[in-house]
């Protein structure tokens, strides 16, 4: 009986780890994809860190490639196990204007983070269904 409980516990822990990792990656990817791209500087400035938020600003003009690059780096940084605090940080000085005031020439009149967080219930449901 004890062996069965260990097996069940391991499966439950594995499922929780998967749900947390997948839903975090999907939420962060949503934020990155909602970020308007002009030069790519704002998009490539999303930094994923564990434990503490990132500091400093990335100066990049990766253009449309910035979305792919930011998502790749983020996917590598998100832990596979639940229990760690993960941050997605953007320290560009104008990120607040884009997020809170809709000051974007492109696709984010309602921001990037707020609209993505509103989608989190369905993101989580999708991760649970896997």
C-alpha positions in Angstrom: 0.0 0.0 0.0 2.8 2.4 0.9 4.3 1.8 -2.6 1.1 2.8 -4.2 0.9 6.0 -2.3 4.4 6.9 -3.4 3.5 6.2 -7.0 0.3 8.3 -6.7 2.2 11.1 -5.0 4.9 11.1 -7.7 2.3 11.2 -10.5 0.3 14.0 -8.8 3.5 16.0 -8.3 4.5 15.5 -11.9 1.1 16.6 -13.1 1.3 19.8 -11.0 4.8 20.5 -12.2 3.6 20.2 -15.8 0.5 22.4 -15.3 2.6 25.1 -13.6 5.3 25.0 -16.3 3.0 24.9 -19.3 0.6 27.6 -18.0 3.5 29.9 -17.1 5.1 29.5 -20.5 1.8 30.0 -22.3 1.0 33.2 -20.3 4.5 34.6 -20.8 4.3 33.8 -24.5 0.9 35.5 -24.7 2.4 38.7 -23.2 5.4 38.6 -25.6 3.1 38.0 -28.6 0.8 40.9 -27.6 3.8 43.3 -27.5 3.8 45.6 -30.5 6.9 45.4 -32.8 8.4 48.4 -34.4 12.2 48.0 -34.0 11.8 44.9 -31.8 13.3 46.7 -28.8 10.3 46.4 -26.5 9.6 42.7 -27.5 13.2 41.6 -27.0 13.3 43.3 -23.6 11.1 40.8 -21.9 13.3 38.9 -19.5 12.3 35.7 -17.7 14.1 35.2 -14.4 13.7 32.9 -11.4 13.8 34.3 -7.8 14.2 38.0 -8.5 13.0 40.4 -11.3 15.5 41.3 -14.0 17.2 44.7 -13.8 18.6 46.8 -16.6 17.4 47.4 -20.2 18.2 45.3 -23.3 19.0 47.5 -26.3 18.1 45.4 -29.2 16.6 46.0 -32.6 15.9 42.5 -33.6 12.7 43.5 -35.5 10.1 40.8 -36.0 12.7 38.2 -35.0 12.5 39.6 -31.5 9.3 37.7 -30.7 10.8 34.4 -31.5 14.0 35.1 -29.7 12.2 36.4 -26.5 9.9 33.3 -26.5 12.9 30.9 -26.9 14.8 32.5 -24.1 11.7 32.5 -21.9 10.9 28.8 -22.6 14.5 27.9 -21.5 14.2 30.0 -18.3 10.9 28.8 -16.9 11.5 26.0 -14.4 10.1 22.5 -15.0 9.1 22.2 -11.4 6.5 24.1 -9.4 7.4 26.1 -6.4 9.7 28.7 -7.7 8.7 32.4 -8.3 9.2 33.3 -12.0 9.2 36.8 -13.3 8.6 38.2 -16.7 10.1 41.7 -16.6 10.4 44.5 -19.2 12.4 47.5 -18.1 12.1 49.7 -21.2 11.3 53.2 -20.0 8.2 53.4 -22.3 6.7 50.0 -21.5 4.3 51.6 -19.0 2.9 53.9 -21.7 2.3 51.0 -24.0 0.7 48.9 -21.3 -1.3 51.5 -19.3 -2.0 54.2 -21.8 -2.3 52.3 -25.1 0.4 54.4 -26.7 1.2 52.1 -29.5 1.2 52.5 -33.2 0.4 48.8 -33.6 -1.6 46.1 -31.9 -1.8 46.9 -28.1 -4.3 49.6 -27.4 -5.3 47.6 -24.3 -1.8 46.7 -23.2 0.1 43.4 -23.3 0.1 42.1 -19.7 -3.5 43.0 -18.7 -5.1 41.4 -21.8 -2.9 38.3 -21.3 -3.7 37.9 -17.6 -7.4 38.0 -18.5 -6.8 35.0 -20.7 -5.1 33.0 -17.9 -8.2 31.0 -16.8 -8.4 29.5 -20.3 -4.6 29.1 -20.5 -4.7 27.2 -17.2 -7.6 25.1 -18.3 -5.7 24.1 -21.4 -2.6 23.1 -19.3 -4.8 21.0 -17.0 -6.4 19.2 -20.0 -3.0 18.1 -21.3 
